Amino acid sequence: MKQQLIRLERVAGELNAWLFAIAIGLAVLDFTVLVAKCMPPLPTVPIATGADRSGQAVAQTTSKTPASQF
């Protein structure tokens, strides 16, 4: 019985370390999402769709709004 309690205590100690590491990881993820939501959206870059007669790419702009503004 004493050996089983010692083994259980050892497993609980290792499990606490894993739970602590997971808790830190979740806290970092929460902080990252908070920062990402507070930052303004990045500007959109025109998409090159073709080339004009001089061989340079021609940009076509779209009037769509980013999904984050809905």
N, C-alpha and C positions, 0 to 999 in steps of 0.2 A: 504494500500500500504506500509506503514511504517513497519507493522508487517511482511509482506512478505519479505521485504529487510532484516530485522533482522534475520528471519529464514534462508534466503539464505546465509547471512554472517556466521551464526553458522554452517551450513552444509559445506560451503567452508572451514572453519577453521578445521573441523573434517576431511574433505577429504585431506587437505594438510598434516595432521599428518599421514594419511594412505599412501599417496604418498611418504612421506619422509621415512617411515619405509620400503616400498617396494624398494625404491632407495638404502637404506643401505643394504638390503638383496641382491640385485643384485650386488652391489659393492663387497660384501663378496664372492659371488659366482664367480665373475670374478677373484678375487684375488686367490681363491682356484684353479681354473682351470689353472691360470698362474703358480702357484707353482707346480701343478701336472705335467704340461708339461715340466717344467725346471728340474725336478728330473729324475735321471736315472731309467730305469725300474728295478723292483725287480727281483732277480734271480729265476729261475724256480726250483721247488722241484720235484725230481723224484716221480713218482706215483707207489705205491705198487700194484702189480698186482697179486701176488700169494705167495705161500710159498714153500721153498725148503724142503728137507727131514728132516732138523733139526727143522722145525716148524717156522723159522724166515721168515719174509716177504722178498721177492725178488723185488728189484727195477728195473723197465724198463725205460730206458731213451729214449727220443725222440729227433730227430734232427730238429724239427720244430722251426722256428724263431718266436719271438713274433710279433703279428700283428702291434704293434706300430712302428716297424722298416721299414715298407713298405713305 
